[in-house]
Amino acid sequence: MTVRLYYAPGACSFIPHAALELVSAACGETFDYAPVKLHKGENKTPEYLAMNPDGQVPMLLVEGKPLTQILAILSYIDGRWPKAGLLSADPWTRAQTMSMLAWLNNTVHPTFTHVFMPAKFTDDADAQAKVRAHAVATYRGQMERIQGWVDCAQPFLSGQSAGLLDAYVLTVFRWSGYAGIDPASLPALRDHVQRVAQQPAFAAAIARERIDFNTYKPATA
């Protein structure tokens, strides 16, 4: 079976990227990876839009058939390779994990979109500044909530080994630097993400994407 992940370095596509690396480690499967350079508009080419009309990443191409949306992709990967143990077999634990993933996907992720791309929501420059400022404050609160999760980790959010929740948390925490949030102000979350990044499957995805974790730039006077 040919499975190819279209991803953008540092984007939310890191989550299924890490998931496939976890499958590779657990099951010996190999996958194809195709980087998409968003800043060059490669997601808006006729060829890409023919597969994914939304022009987004991630996209998983399975035997030539496209699958989009993070939660759908993760569900497929887990169902196709259950031996990897990406999601718990226990119905309640599985549902709780999906609930947390959904919150990251439908609440935290859109908040960052307001931080990073306020122009998507208004063409008024003053309004954009207000949208961004409000979103930054909201995002900070969300990072603090996630740090509360980390305080209860065992030792990872996904259990005894790093998994899907840890991948999403790594991603949104890395983005917090772009929101002007000093990682030192969230020490438990910072340390957790650093431990996740050192796990072999995650390190492989990070190396392929050449992710830079130094996204925080202190304000200058």
Backbone as numpy.savetxt, mean C-alpha at the origin, in Angstrom:
# Nx Ny Nz CAx CAy CAz Cx Cy Cz
0.61 -20.90 -15.36 -0.24 -19.70 -15.36 0.65 -18.46 -15.36
0.36 -17.54 -16.27 1.09 -16.29 -16.33 0.37 -15.22 -15.52
1.03 -14.70 -14.50 0.48 -13.65 -13.66 1.46 -12.49 -13.65
0.96 -11.32 -14.02 1.81 -10.13 -14.08 1.18 -9.01 -13.27
1.99 -8.41 -12.42 1.53 -7.26 -11.64 2.06 -5.98 -12.25
1.15 -5.07 -12.56 1.52 -3.72 -12.97 1.53 -2.85 -11.72
2.67 -2.26 -11.45 2.83 -1.49 -10.22 3.55 -0.18 -10.50
3.37 0.78 -9.60 4.13 2.03 -9.64 4.98 2.09 -8.38
6.28 2.32 -8.50 7.14 2.33 -7.33 6.64 3.28 -6.24
6.49 2.73 -5.04 6.08 3.53 -3.89 4.59 3.75 -3.77
3.83 3.30 -4.75 2.38 3.51 -4.71 1.70 2.38 -3.92
0.38 2.43 -3.88 -0.37 1.42 -3.13 -0.22 0.03 -3.74
0.27 -0.05 -4.96 0.51 -1.34 -5.59 1.58 -2.14 -4.86
2.27 -1.48 -3.92 3.24 -2.22 -3.11 2.57 -3.34 -2.32
1.32 -3.16 -1.93 0.65 -4.18 -1.10 0.51 -5.51 -1.85
-0.08 -5.56 -3.05 -0.11 -6.83 -3.77 1.28 -7.28 -4.22
2.19 -6.34 -4.43 3.57 -6.69 -4.77 4.17 -7.52 -3.64
4.03 -7.04 -2.40 4.53 -7.78 -1.25 3.80 -9.11 -1.11
2.49 -9.12 -1.39 1.71 -10.35 -1.29 2.24 -11.42 -2.24
2.57 -11.03 -3.46 3.10 -12.00 -4.43 4.47 -12.50 -4.00
5.28 -11.63 -3.40 6.58 -12.07 -2.90 6.40 -13.06 -1.75
5.38 -12.86 -0.93 5.09 -13.81 0.14 4.67 -15.16 -0.44
3.88 -15.13 -1.51 3.48 -16.37 -2.19 4.70 -17.05 -2.78
5.58 -16.29 -3.40 6.80 -16.86 -3.98 7.62 -17.58 -2.92
7.75 -16.94 -1.76 8.53 -17.53 -0.68 7.89 -18.80 -0.13
6.56 -18.80 -0.04 5.86 -19.92 0.58 5.59 -21.07 -0.38
5.37 -20.74 -1.66 4.90 -21.75 -2.61 5.84 -21.98 -3.79
6.88 -21.17 -3.90 7.82 -21.33 -5.00 7.32 -20.84 -6.33
6.24 -20.06 -6.33 5.70 -19.51 -7.59 6.56 -18.34 -8.08
6.54 -18.12 -9.37 7.22 -16.96 -9.95 6.19 -16.11 -10.69
6.43 -14.82 -10.67 5.50 -13.87 -11.27 6.25 -12.85 -12.11
5.52 -12.21 -13.02 6.08 -11.13 -13.82 5.70 -9.80 -13.18
6.59 -8.83 -13.27 6.34 -7.51 -12.70 6.61 -6.45 -13.76
5.65 -5.55 -13.93 5.76 -4.50 -14.94 5.60 -3.14 -14.28
6.69 -2.37 -14.17 6.58 -1.03 -13.57 5.83 -0.08 -14.48
5.03 0.78 -13.87 4.27 1.79 -14.59 4.70 3.16 -14.04
5.27 3.99 -14.89 5.75 5.30 -14.45 4.61 6.32 -14.54
4.00 6.57 -13.39 2.85 7.47 -13.37 3.24 8.88 -13.79
4.42 9.33 -13.37 4.84 10.71 -13.68 5.07 10.91 -15.17
5.22 9.81 -15.91 5.37 9.90 -17.36 4.08 9.57 -18.09
3.01 9.35 -17.32 1.72 9.10 -17.92 1.56 7.73 -18.56
2.40 6.78 -18.14 2.31 5.45 -18.74 1.00 4.75 -18.40
0.32 5.21 -17.35 -0.98 4.66 -16.99 -2.11 5.25 -17.81
-1.80 6.21 -18.66 -2.83 6.85 -19.49 -2.65 6.55 -20.98
-1.78 5.63 -21.30 -1.59 5.27 -22.70 -2.80 4.46 -23.18
-3.08 4.48 -24.47 -4.21 3.69 -25.00 -4.09 2.21 -24.65
-2.85 1.70 -24.67 -2.65 0.28 -24.39 -3.04 -0.06 -22.94
-2.62 0.81 -22.02 -2.92 0.53 -20.62 -4.41 0.74 -20.33
-4.97 1.81 -20.87 -6.38 2.10 -20.63 -7.29 1.02 -21.23
-6.82 0.34 -22.26 -7.61 -0.75 -22.84 -7.76 -1.90 -21.84
-6.74 -2.05 -20.97 -6.79 -3.10 -19.95 -7.45 -2.59 -18.67
-7.17 -1.34 -18.34 -7.66 -0.75 -17.10 -8.16 0.66 -17.38
-9.45 0.81 -17.69 -9.99 2.13 -18.07 -9.82 3.20 -17.01
-9.63 2.81 -15.74 -9.42 3.80 -14.68 -8.01 4.38 -14.71
-7.10 3.73 -15.43 -5.74 4.24 -15.52 -5.01 4.24 -14.19
-5.26 3.24 -13.38 -4.66 3.19 -12.05 -3.77 1.96 -11.89
-3.01 1.97 -10.82 -2.33 0.78 -10.34 -2.86 0.52 -8.94
-2.80 -0.75 -8.52 -2.27 -1.91 -9.22 -3.25 -2.50 -10.21
-2.69 -3.31 -11.11 -3.50 -4.15 -11.98 -2.81 -5.51 -12.06
-3.58 -6.55 -11.86 -3.06 -7.91 -11.97 -3.60 -8.52 -13.26
-2.69 -8.96 -14.09 -3.09 -9.59 -15.36 -2.89 -11.09 -15.22
-4.00 -11.83 -15.25 -3.98 -13.28 -15.06 -4.41 -13.95 -16.36
-3.44 -14.60 -17.01 -3.73 -15.22 -18.31 -4.39 -14.23 -19.26
-3.89 -13.00 -19.24 -4.39 -11.97 -20.15 -5.64 -11.26 -19.68
-6.18 -11.66 -18.51 -7.40 -11.04 -18.00 -7.05 -10.08 -16.86
-7.49 -8.80 -16.96 -7.12 -7.82 -15.94 -8.02 -7.87 -14.71
-7.38 -7.67 -13.56 -8.09 -7.54 -12.30 -7.57 -6.28 -11.62
-8.49 -5.41 -11.18 -8.10 -4.16 -10.54 -8.68 -4.08 -9.13
-8.27 -3.05 -8.41 -8.67 -2.75 -7.04 -7.93 -3.66 -6.04
-7.28 -3.01 -5.08 -6.40 -3.72 -4.15 -7.10 -4.87 -3.43
-8.25 -4.62 -2.84 -8.88 -5.67 -2.05 -9.28 -6.86 -2.91
-9.72 -6.61 -4.12 -10.07 -7.70 -5.03 -8.82 -8.50 -5.41
-7.74 -7.80 -5.67 -6.48 -8.48 -6.03 -5.97 -9.32 -4.87
-6.00 -8.76 -3.67 -5.54 -9.51 -2.50 -6.41 -10.74 -2.26
-7.71 -10.59 -2.44 -8.62 -11.71 -2.26 -8.31 -12.82 -3.27
-8.03 -12.43 -4.52 -7.70 -13.42 -5.53 -6.40 -14.15 -5.19
-5.38 -13.39 -4.82 -4.08 -14.00 -4.51 -4.22 -14.98 -3.35
-4.95 -14.57 -2.32 -5.15 -15.46 -1.17 -5.92 -16.72 -1.57
-6.97 -16.55 -2.37 -7.76 -17.70 -2.78 -7.03 -18.63 -3.72
-6.18 -18.06 -4.56 -5.44 -18.88 -5.54 -4.30 -19.65 -4.88
-3.67 -19.07 -3.86 -2.55 -19.72 -3.19 -2.79 -19.76 -1.69
-3.77 -20.52 -1.25 -4.13 -20.54 0.17 -3.00 -21.03 1.07
-2.09 -21.85 0.52 -1.00 -22.37 1.35 -0.06 -21.27 1.82
-0.10 -20.11 1.17 0.75 -18.99 1.60 0.24 -18.39 2.90
-1.02 -18.64 3.24 -1.57 -18.16 4.50 -1.65 -16.65 4.61
-1.98 -15.98 3.52 -2.04 -14.52 3.55 -3.18 -14.03 4.44
-4.28 -14.77 4.47 -5.41 -14.46 5.34 -5.73 -15.68 6.18
-6.17 -15.45 7.39 -6.48 -16.54 8.31 -7.63 -17.40 7.80
-7.55 -18.69 8.10 -8.65 -19.59 7.76 -9.81 -19.43 8.74
-9.56 -18.84 9.90 -10.61 -18.62 10.87 -11.51 -17.48 10.38
-12.80 -17.72 10.24 -13.70 -16.71 9.65 -13.66 -15.36 10.37
-13.64 -15.37 11.71 -13.66 -14.10 12.44 -12.36 -13.34 12.27
-11.25 -14.04 12.41 -9.94 -13.38 12.25 -9.79 -12.84 10.84
-10.23 -13.62 9.87 -10.17 -13.18 8.47 -11.01 -11.92 8.26
-12.22 -11.92 8.82 -13.10 -10.76 8.66 -12.52 -9.53 9.34
-11.90 -9.70 10.49 -11.28 -8.57 11.18 -10.13 -7.99 10.34
-9.34 -8.86 9.76 -8.25 -8.40 8.90 -8.79 -7.64 7.70
-9.83 -8.18 7.07 -10.42 -7.51 5.92 -11.02 -6.17 6.31
-11.59 -6.09 7.51 -12.13 -4.82 7.99 -11.03 -3.77 8.11
-9.89 -4.15 8.66 -8.77 -3.22 8.81 -8.19 -2.83 7.46
-8.07 -3.80 6.55 -7.59 -3.51 5.20 -8.54 -2.55 4.49
-9.85 -2.77 4.67 -10.83 -1.90 4.02 -10.73 -0.48 4.55
-10.53 -0.32 5.86 -10.39 1.02 6.44 -9.15 1.72 5.89
-8.06 1.00 5.78 -6.85 1.58 5.20 -7.11 2.01 3.76
-7.86 1.17 3.04 -8.10 1.41 1.62 -9.12 2.51 1.35
-10.22 2.54 2.15 -11.29 3.49 1.82 -11.31 4.74 2.69
-10.44 4.80 3.70 -10.41 5.97 4.57 -9.03 6.63 4.61
-8.01 5.85 4.99 -6.66 6.42 5.10 -6.13 6.80 3.72
-6.25 5.89 2.78 -5.73 6.14 1.44 -6.35 7.39 0.79
-7.69 7.56 0.81 -8.27 8.77 0.24 -7.85 10.05 0.99
-7.62 9.93 2.29 -7.14 11.11 3.02 -5.81 11.57 2.46
-4.92 10.61 2.18 -3.63 10.99 1.62 -3.79 11.59 0.23
-4.75 11.12 -0.53 -4.99 11.71 -1.85 -5.30 13.20 -1.71
-6.06 13.56 -0.69 -6.35 14.99 -0.44 -5.09 15.76 -0.04
-4.15 15.08 0.62 -2.88 15.72 0.98 -2.02 15.92 -0.26
-1.89 14.86 -1.04 -0.91 14.83 -2.13 -1.42 15.46 -3.42
-2.74 15.39 -3.63 -3.30 15.90 -4.88 -4.57 16.71 -4.62
-4.47 17.79 -3.85 -5.67 18.58 -3.56 -6.32 19.18 -4.80
-5.53 19.30 -5.88 -6.07 19.87 -7.12 -7.13 18.96 -7.75
-7.18 17.70 -7.32 -8.21 16.79 -7.82 -9.60 17.19 -7.32
-9.64 18.03 -6.26 -10.90 18.30 -5.60 -11.38 19.75 -5.76
-10.48 20.62 -6.18 -10.86 22.01 -6.44 -9.77 22.65 -7.28
-10.18 23.60 -8.14 -9.19 24.33 -8.94 -8.84 25.68 -8.32
-9.37 25.94 -7.14 -9.10 27.19 -6.44 -7.85 27.01 -5.56
-6.83 27.81 -5.78 -5.56 27.64 -5.07 -5.71 27.78 -3.56
-6.49 28.76 -3.11 -6.69 28.93 -1.67 -7.43 27.74 -1.08
-8.42 27.26 -1.80 -9.17 26.10 -1.33 -8.29 24.86 -1.29
-7.39 24.73 -2.26 -6.47 23.60 -2.26 -5.61 23.59 -1.01
-5.13 24.76 -0.60 -4.31 24.85 0.60 -5.10 24.42 1.83
-6.37 24.82 1.88 -7.21 24.45 3.01 -7.51 22.95 3.01
-7.78 22.40 1.82 -8.03 20.97 1.69 -6.82 20.18 2.20
-5.65 20.62 1.77 -4.43 19.91 2.17 -4.20 20.01 3.67
-4.34 21.19 4.22 -4.09 21.39 5.66 -5.04 20.53 6.49
-6.30 20.52 6.09 -7.28 19.71 6.83 -6.94 18.23 6.72
-6.55 17.80 5.53 -6.23 16.39 5.31 -4.99 15.97 6.08
-4.00 16.85 6.17 -2.79 16.54 6.93 -3.13 16.27 8.39
-3.97 17.11 8.98 -4.38 16.92 10.38 -5.13 15.60 10.55
-6.00 15.30 9.60 -6.75 14.04 9.65 -5.81 12.85 9.52
-4.87 12.96 8.60 -3.93 11.87 8.35 -3.07 11.61 9.58
-2.69 12.67 10.25 -1.92 12.52 11.48 -2.70 11.69 12.51
-3.96 11.99 12.67 -4.79 11.23 13.58 -4.90 9.77 13.19
-4.96 9.52 11.89 -5.04 8.14 11.42 -3.74 7.39 11.69
-2.60 8.05 11.54 -1.32 7.42 11.86 -1.24 7.08 13.35
-1.78 7.95 14.17 -1.77 7.67 15.62 -2.66 6.47 15.94
-3.77 6.36 15.23 -4.64 5.20 15.44 -3.92 3.92 15.03
-3.21 3.96 13.92 -2.46 2.79 13.46 -1.35 2.46 14.45
-0.72 3.48 15.02 0.31 3.21 16.02 -0.31 2.46 17.22
-1.56 2.73 17.52 -2.25 1.97 18.55 -2.38 0.50 18.18
-2.59 0.22 16.89 -2.61 -1.18 16.45 -1.26 -1.84 16.71
-0.20 -1.10 16.39 1.15 -1.63 16.51 1.45 -2.00 17.96
0.93 -1.22 18.88 1.16 -1.49 20.30 0.62 -2.86 20.71
-0.34 -3.38 19.93 -0.95 -4.68 20.24 -0.48 -5.77 19.27
0.49 -5.47 18.42 0.95 -6.42 17.41 1.58 -7.65 18.06
1.55 -8.80 17.31 1.96 -10.05 17.93 2.86 -10.97 17.07
4.03 -10.67 16.68 4.70 -9.37 16.77 4.37 -8.46 15.58
3.66 -9.02 14.59 3.26 -8.22 13.43 1.74 -8.06 13.43
1.26 -7.11 12.68 -0.18 -6.87 12.61 -0.92 -8.07 12.04
-0.24 -8.83 11.18 -0.85 -9.99 10.55 -0.64 -11.27 11.34
0.02 -11.17 12.51 0.24 -12.35 13.33 1.72 -12.57 13.62
2.15 -13.82 13.51 3.53 -14.15 13.85 4.51 -13.77 12.73
4.00 -13.52 11.56 4.86 -13.09 10.45 4.21 -11.91 9.74
5.01 -11.10 9.09 4.50 -9.92 8.41 3.63 -10.33 7.23
2.51 -9.61 7.05 1.58 -9.96 5.97 0.91 -8.75 5.37
-0.33 -8.92 4.95 -1.03 -7.90 4.17 -1.23 -6.60 4.94
-1.66 -6.70 6.19 -1.85 -5.48 6.98 -0.54 -4.73 7.14
0.52 -5.46 7.39 1.83 -4.82 7.56 2.27 -4.12 6.28
1.95 -4.73 5.13 2.31 -4.12 3.85 1.58 -2.80 3.64
0.28 -2.77 3.97 -0.48 -1.53 3.79 -0.01 -0.45 4.77
0.26 -0.87 6.01 0.71 0.09 7.01 2.08 0.65 6.63
2.95 -0.19 6.13 4.26 0.31 5.65 4.06 1.39 4.60
3.13 1.16 3.69 2.89 2.09 2.60 2.36 3.43 3.09
1.31 3.40 3.91 0.70 4.67 4.33 1.61 5.42 5.30
2.43 4.69 6.07 3.37 5.37 6.96 4.46 6.05 6.14
4.94 5.39 5.11 5.93 6.01 4.24 5.38 7.29 3.62
4.12 7.27 3.23 3.50 8.46 2.65 3.41 9.61 3.66
3.38 9.30 4.95 3.19 10.35 5.94 4.31 11.39 5.89
5.47 11.00 5.41 6.55 11.97 5.26 6.18 13.05 4.27
5.47 12.68 3.21 5.02 13.66 2.22 3.99 14.62 2.83
3.34 14.17 3.89 2.36 15.01 4.59 3.03 15.89 5.64
4.36 15.82 5.71 5.09 16.65 6.67 5.08 16.10 8.08
4.77 14.81 8.22 4.73 14.18 9.54 6.09 13.56 9.83
6.73 14.02 10.89 8.04 13.53 11.27 7.92 12.10 11.78
8.60 11.13 11.15 8.49 9.74 11.62 8.95 9.56 13.06
9.83 10.45 13.53 10.29 10.35 14.91 9.17 10.63 15.91
8.10 11.29 15.44 6.98 11.60 16.33 6.04 10.40 16.49
6.31 9.34 15.73 5.52 8.10 15.83 6.51 6.93 15.97
7.25 6.90 17.07 8.37 5.96 17.17 7.99 4.49 17.10
6.89 4.11 17.73 6.50 2.70 17.70 6.12 2.27 16.29
5.40 3.13 15.59 5.00 2.84 14.21 6.22 2.82 13.30
7.12 3.78 13.49 8.36 3.82 12.70 9.16 2.53 12.89
9.33 2.10 14.13 10.12 0.90 14.41 9.45 -0.34 13.83
8.13 -0.38 13.89 7.40 -1.52 13.32 7.62 -1.60 11.81
7.49 -0.48 11.14 7.67 -0.45 9.69 9.09 -0.86 9.32
10.06 -0.43 10.10 11.44 -0.81 9.82 11.64 -2.32 9.94
10.98 -2.93 10.93 11.08 -4.39 11.08 10.40 -5.10 9.92
9.25 -4.57 9.49 8.55 -5.15 8.35 9.42 -5.09 7.10
10.05 -3.95 6.89 10.86 -3.75 5.69 12.05 -4.71 5.62
12.47 -5.22 6.75 13.62 -6.12 6.80 13.25 -7.58 6.52
11.95 -7.90 6.51 11.52 -9.28 6.22 11.82 -9.59 4.75
12.33 -10.79 4.47 12.83 -11.10 3.11 11.87 -10.78 1.97
10.60 -11.17 2.09 9.66 -10.93 0.99 9.44 -9.44 0.78
9.35 -8.70 1.87 9.16 -7.26 1.77 10.41 -6.58 1.23
11.56 -7.04 1.69 12.82 -6.48 1.20 12.97 -6.68 -0.30
12.49 -7.82 -0.80 12.56 -8.09 -2.24 11.70 -7.11 -3.02
10.48 -6.85 -2.53 9.60 -5.90 -3.21 10.16 -4.49 -3.13
10.71 -4.13 -1.98 11.31 -2.80 -1.80 12.48 -2.61 -2.75
13.30 -3.65 -2.90 14.46 -3.57 -3.79 14.03 -3.41 -5.24
12.99 -4.15 -5.65 12.52 -4.05 -7.03 11.96 -2.66 -7.31
11.26 -2.09 -6.34 10.66 -0.77 -6.54 11.63 0.37 -6.24
12.76 0.04 -5.63 13.76 1.05 -5.26 13.12 2.15 -4.40
12.38 1.71 -3.40 11.65 2.64 -2.54 12.60 3.42 -1.64
12.37 4.71 -1.58 13.10 5.60 -0.67 12.19 5.88 0.53
12.68 5.54 1.72 11.88 5.78 2.91 12.07 7.18 3.49
13.04 7.91 2.98 13.30 9.25 3.51 12.41 10.28 2.80
11.12 10.21 3.05 10.18 11.11 2.39 9.91 12.37 3.21
10.31 12.37 4.47 10.04 13.52 5.35 11.11 14.59 5.13
10.65 15.81 4.89 11.54 16.95 4.75 11.14 18.01 5.77
11.96 18.25 6.80 11.61 19.24 7.81 11.38 20.61 7.19
10.40 21.32 7.74 10.11 22.69 7.25 11.29 23.60 7.54
11.57 24.46 6.61 12.67 25.41 6.79 12.10 26.79 7.09
12.81 27.52 7.90 12.36 28.87 8.28 12.48 29.83 7.11
